[in-house]
């Protein structure tokens, strides 16, 4: 049993304008770091194309079809000031969806202990029918629904440590008592959601906002005091991690001061809860992280923890 790394070259095909922080070089940086000898034992698979049925459990069919039809044959089409479509965007996002669902399949079947899906674009800002914040579809939400619909899991948790609040995942599961959504994030910061008072219609939303300049100690305090106890009490059968690494001190889009070891610590704590309640089942999905060095070193710490606990 081991850790599965899921990638696909199509992740490079989602083109963004020059200077855009969410760029193909992010995946190239991860490819390079995972070539290191210490990652030689990682199992590696290519992300399959996602299934439309998986997507429309979360996003309405008319929304999905309209986005697919909006893919340009050349250049880029702007959805909003941050979010674009390019000729390669649909395959990229459908491979990201497929990789997330395949990771769930392999982990639930106990073919691997856990999995990390290194694909782009990210997903956690995408609401039920609104792409935004670099995100086209919500892979973490789709993976959670896949686990429930295909594998019959009852309770799934999504834990999001991206520096930006996952408004999309929160909106999708706002009134759902079978999915717990927990987030640490910087406030005030895009997209402006994620206050402690936002607890959901079913009391299954847990926000632990941090302030500009907060470091690893504050992050750990937020996890220990707010998120980990609620996660343990919920007793998830699968933990999905929205693994954004833009809380790193080097990241240009935010002002938290986390370092690589903080992400490793968080990963180990989540694995402990998964071991207790979910048979160790953890699926991690790449979200943000826009300084290439910070992204690579943080993801390396995260995956090292997945491999070795």
C-alpha positions in Angstrom: 0.0 0.0 0.0 1.3 3.4 -0.8 0.6 6.9 -2.1 -0.7 7.6 -5.6 0.3 10.6 -7.6 -2.2 11.5 -10.4 -1.2 13.9 -13.1 -1.7 14.4 -16.8 0.1 16.6 -19.5 -3.3 18.1 -20.4 -3.1 20.1 -17.2 -0.5 22.2 -19.0 -3.0 23.0 -21.8 -5.3 25.4 -19.8 -3.7 28.6 -21.1 -3.9 31.9 -19.1 -2.7 35.3 -20.2 1.0 36.4 -19.6 1.5 37.4 -16.0 -1.4 35.4 -14.7 -0.5 33.6 -11.4 -2.4 30.4 -12.2 -0.1 29.2 -15.0 1.1 25.9 -16.5 4.6 26.4 -14.8 2.9 25.5 -11.5 2.5 21.9 -12.7 6.0 21.9 -14.2 7.4 22.9 -10.8 5.6 20.0 -9.2 6.8 17.6 -11.9 10.4 18.6 -11.2 10.1 18.2 -7.4 8.5 14.7 -7.7 11.4 13.5 -9.8 13.5 13.6 -6.7 14.8 10.2 -5.4 12.8 10.4 -2.2 9.6 10.2 -4.3 10.7 7.1 -6.3 8.2 4.9 -4.5 5.2 7.0 -5.4 2.7 5.1 -7.6 2.0 7.3 -10.6 -1.1 7.3 -12.8 -2.4 9.5 -15.6 -5.7 11.3 -14.9 -8.6 9.8 -17.0 -11.2 12.1 -18.5 -13.9 12.9 -16.1 -17.4 11.6 -16.6 -20.2 14.0 -17.3 -22.4 12.1 -14.8 -19.9 12.9 -12.0 -19.9 16.6 -12.9 -23.6 17.1 -13.1 -24.1 15.7 -9.6 -22.7 19.1 -8.5 -23.1 21.5 -11.5 -26.3 21.7 -13.5 -26.2 20.1 -16.9 -27.1 23.4 -18.7 -24.2 25.2 -16.9 -21.7 22.4 -17.8 -22.8 22.3 -21.5 -22.7 26.1 -21.8 -19.1 26.2 -20.5 -18.0 23.4 -22.8 -19.6 25.2 -25.8 -17.8 28.5 -24.8 -14.4 27.0 -25.2 -12.6 29.1 -27.9 -10.8 27.6 -30.9 -8.0 30.1 -30.4 -7.0 32.7 -27.9 -8.7 33.1 -24.5 -12.2 34.0 -23.5 -12.6 35.8 -20.1 -15.3 34.6 -17.8 -14.4 37.3 -15.3 -11.3 39.4 -14.7 -9.4 36.4 -13.2 -10.9 33.4 -14.9 -10.4 32.4 -18.6 -11.1 29.7 -21.1 -8.6 28.6 -23.7 -8.7 25.9 -26.4 -7.1 23.4 -23.9 -9.2 24.3 -20.9 -12.0 21.7 -21.2 -9.6 18.7 -21.4 -7.6 20.1 -18.6 -10.5 20.6 -16.2 -12.1 17.3 -17.2 -8.8 15.5 -16.6 -8.7 17.2 -13.2 -12.2 16.0 -12.5 -11.4 12.5 -13.7 -8.2 12.4 -11.6 -10.1 13.4 -8.5 -12.8 10.7 -9.0 -10.2 8.1 -9.9 -8.3 9.0 -6.7 -11.5 8.3 -4.7 -12.0 5.0 -6.5 -8.4 3.8 -5.7 -8.5 5.0 -2.1 -11.9 3.6 -1.3 -11.0 0.3 -2.9 -7.9 0.3 -0.7 -5.6 -0.2 -3.6 -3.6 2.7 -2.2 -3.5 4.4 1.2 -4.0 7.9 -0.1 -3.6 10.0 -3.3 -2.6 13.5 -4.4 -4.1 14.9 -7.6 -1.6 17.4 -9.1 -3.8 19.0 -11.8 -5.0 22.5 -12.7 -7.1 24.6 -12.9 -8.0 24.7 -9.2 -11.7 24.3 -8.2 -12.7 25.4 -4.8 -14.0 28.9 -5.8 -16.5 27.4 -8.4 -20.0 27.5 -7.1 -22.9 25.4 -8.3 -23.3 27.5 -11.4 -20.6 30.2 -11.2 -17.0 29.7 -12.2 -14.7 32.3 -10.6 -11.3 32.8 -9.0 -9.4 30.8 -11.6 -11.8 27.9 -11.1 -14.0 26.3 -13.8 -15.5 23.3 -12.0 -15.3 22.2 -8.3 -13.2 19.0 -8.3 -13.3 18.6 -4.5 -17.1 18.8 -4.4 -17.4 16.5 -7.4 -15.1 13.9 -5.8 -17.1 14.1 -2.6 -20.4 13.4 -4.4 -18.7 10.6 -6.5 -17.7 8.9 -3.2 -21.2 9.1 -2.0 -23.0 8.1 -5.2 -20.7 5.5 -6.6 -19.2 4.0 -3.4 -22.1 4.5 -1.0 -20.1 6.5 1.6 -22.3 8.4 4.0 -20.2 11.1 5.5 -17.4 12.9 3.6 -15.3 15.8 4.9 -13.5 18.4 2.8 -10.7 20.2 4.6 -9.4 23.3 2.8 -6.2 25.0 3.8 -5.8 27.2 0.7 -5.2 30.8 1.8 -8.4 31.9 0.0 -11.7 30.7 1.3 -13.4 28.0 -0.8 -16.7 29.9 -1.3 -17.7 27.4 -4.0 -17.4 24.3 -1.8 -19.1 26.1 1.0 -22.0 27.1 -1.2 -22.4 23.7 -2.7 -22.6 21.9 0.7 -24.3 24.7 2.6 -27.4 22.8 3.4 -25.9 19.2 3.4 -25.6 17.3 6.6 -23.6 14.5 5.0 -20.6 16.7 4.0 -18.5 18.7 6.5 -16.6 21.6 5.0 -13.7 23.1 7.0 -11.5 25.9 6.0 -8.6 28.0 7.3 -7.9 31.1 5.2 -6.8 34.7 5.4 -9.4 37.4 6.0 -10.0 39.9 4.6 -9.0 38.5 1.3 -10.6 37.3 -1.9 -13.4 36.2 -2.2 -14.6 37.9 1.0 -16.5 34.9 2.5 -15.5 32.5 5.3 -16.5 34.3 8.5 -16.8 32.2 11.7 -20.5 33.0 11.6 -21.0 31.1 8.3 -21.9 27.7 9.7 -24.3 26.4 7.0 -28.0 25.5 7.1 -27.0 22.0 8.5 -24.2 23.3 10.8 -21.6 21.5 8.7 -19.6 24.5 7.7 -16.6 25.3 9.9 -14.5 28.4 9.1 -11.3 29.3 11.0 -10.2 32.6 9.5 -6.6 33.9 10.0 -5.3 37.5 9.8 -2.7 39.0 7.6 0.8 38.1 8.9 -0.3 35.0 10.9 2.3 32.3 11.0 2.4 28.6 11.5 1.6 28.8 15.2 -1.6 30.7 14.5 -2.5 28.2 11.7 -1.9 25.3 14.1 -4.0 26.9 16.8 -6.9 27.4 14.3 -6.7 23.8 13.2 -6.4 22.4 16.8 -9.2 24.6 18.3 -11.8 24.8 15.6 -11.3 22.3 12.7 -9.8 19.1 14.1 -12.3 18.6 16.9 -15.3 19.2 14.6 -13.7 16.8 12.0 -13.3 14.1 14.7 -16.8 14.6 16.0 -18.2 14.3 12.4 -16.5 10.9 11.9 -15.9 11.1 8.1 -15.6 8.0 6.0 -13.3 9.8 3.6 -11.3 13.1 4.0 -10.8 15.2 0.9 -8.1 17.9 1.2 -8.4 21.0 -0.9 -4.6 21.4 -0.9 -3.7 25.0 -1.6 -0.2 26.1 -0.8 -0.6 29.9 -1.1 -0.5 30.4 2.6 3.2 30.0 2.2 5.3 33.0 3.2 6.7 33.4 -0.3 3.3 33.5 -2.0 2.5 36.8 -3.9 -1.3 36.7 -3.5 -1.6 36.6 0.3 0.1 37.6 3.5 0.2 34.5 5.8 3.6 33.2 6.9 3.4 29.4 6.7 6.4 27.3 5.8 6.8 23.9 4.3 6.7 22.1 7.6 3.3 23.6 8.5 1.7 21.8 5.6 3.4 18.6 6.6 2.1 19.0 10.1 -1.5 19.6 8.9 -1.3 16.6 6.6 -0.2 14.3 9.4 -3.0 15.6 11.7 -5.6 15.0 9.1 -4.2 11.5 8.5 -4.5 10.7 12.2 -8.2 11.5 12.1 -8.6 9.6 8.8 -6.9 6.6 10.5 -9.3 6.7 13.4 -12.6 7.2 11.5 -12.1 6.6 7.7 -9.8 3.6 7.5 -7.0 6.0 6.6 -8.7 7.2 3.4 -7.4 10.6 2.2 -7.6 12.2 -1.2 -5.8 15.4 -1.7 -6.5 17.8 -4.6 -4.3 20.6 -5.7 -5.8 24.1 -5.3 -3.7 27.3 -5.2 0.0 28.1 -4.7 1.5 30.7 -6.9 5.2 31.1 -5.9 6.8 28.2 -7.8 9.4 27.6 -5.2 7.0 27.8 -2.3 4.5 25.6 -4.1 7.0 22.9 -4.9 8.6 22.7 -1.4 5.2 22.8 0.3 3.7 20.1 -1.9 6.8 18.0 -1.3 6.3 18.3 2.4 2.6 17.4 2.0 3.2 14.4 -0.2 6.1 13.2 2.0 3.6 13.2 4.9 1.1 11.3 2.9 3.8 8.7 2.1 5.1 8.3 5.6 2.5 9.7 8.0 
